[in-house]
Amino acid sequence: MKTCSSQNCPSPSDDFIGELSRRIVETYADGMAVNHNEQSNLPRESEILENLDRILELIFPGFSGRSALSMIALPFSVGDTLAQTYVSMRDLICRANRFLCGRKPQDCDCMSKAEDAARSLLESIPELRETMKLDIQAAFEGDPAAKSHAEVVLSYPGVKAITIQRVAHCLHLKKVPLIPRMMCEYAHRITGIDIHPGASLGKGLFIDHGTGVVIGETASIGERVKIYQGVTLGALSFPRDACGMIIKGAKRHPTIEDDVTIYAGATILGAVTIGRGSVIGGNVWLTEGTAPGTKITIAQPRLTIRQQNGAV
């Protein structure tokens, strides 16, 4: 069989490469934000996830696969992790800020904003830990299959998605671009749970099973809420301005008050309020609010059972 060597194989003509390069470069000039040339480097997902791993280690020490540390060594390890994370997150946030800033580095305050956001995130970790303790307890108490708190931390997708969202929410509150959404989309990818970083989550939240759960940007969830798989807290419609453009950031997702349970497959749409202690049954489609203590279910389906001989 005749092989092709570098000496006898035809190479692409200069005209082919030059023409194709010109056509590709032309597509970069339309300003549609699918390229990022002649500007600061964007934060890479791998860098964000490396820092997220460090933050999760600070929230759940010993659960990340790192070697166990004695209580004597722990303060030094925590200090080292905090220092590494602060420097790295400050750089990533600064680069994300400059993506939207559009000004030269010497003319903007992107670095000072990044320092403030990175510090605020790390200073929130003690409170995040206390909140996650309540989330873990809610999962342990709410699932009869849970054998231990450690099992909940290690294996429950709802806990992982909620933890990452709470971290991303801290950055979202500081108006950090790109990074919070990238964190939450990573959580979505590995858990099947899609929570926007802008959503406000109360303490003691339990998302059981979780696959297919969607919680929108302006959703607000109270304390001790339980949500099962396939639940959507979405928007019914999008408010528009006089020019017909969607108004960004307007309240358009539900508010779920304390002690509400939402069963599998339920869909709640719009800026409605589900009153405290309500129970929303499986597969319910809801576009209006409820008073406290309301129980909503759909009609029992009528089953038709046929035997092989056709008899009903």
Secondary structure as GFF3:
##gff-version 3
##sequence-region A 1 312
A	DSSP	alpha_helix	14	27	.	.	.	ID=ss1
A	DSSP	three_ten_helix	28	30	.	.	.	ID=ss2
A	DSSP	alpha_helix	45	59	.	.	.	ID=ss3
A	DSSP	alpha_helix	74	101	.	.	.	ID=ss4
A	DSSP	three_ten_helix	105	107	.	.	.	ID=ss5
A	DSSP	alpha_helix	110	123	.	.	.	ID=ss6
A	DSSP	alpha_helix	125	142	.	.	.	ID=ss7
A	DSSP	alpha_helix	149	155	.	.	.	ID=ss8
A	DSSP	alpha_helix	157	173	.	.	.	ID=ss9
A	DSSP	alpha_helix	179	191	.	.	.	ID=ss10
A	DSSP	beta_strand	194	195	.	.	.	ID=ss11
A	DSSP	beta_strand	200	201	.	.	.	ID=ss12
A	DSSP	beta_strand	206	207	.	.	.	ID=ss13
A	DSSP	beta_strand	214	215	.	.	.	ID=ss14
A	DSSP	beta_strand	220	221	.	.	.	ID=ss15
A	DSSP	beta_strand	226	227	.	.	.	ID=ss16
A	DSSP	beta_strand	232	234	.	.	.	ID=ss17
A	DSSP	beta_strand	255	256	.	.	.	ID=ss18
A	DSSP	beta_strand	261	262	.	.	.	ID=ss19
A	DSSP	beta_strand	267	269	.	.	.	ID=ss20
A	DSSP	beta_strand	273	274	.	.	.	ID=ss21
A	DSSP	beta_strand	279	280	.	.	.	ID=ss22
A	DSSP	beta_strand	285	286	.	.	.	ID=ss23
A	DSSP	beta_strand	295	296	.	.	.	ID=ss24
###
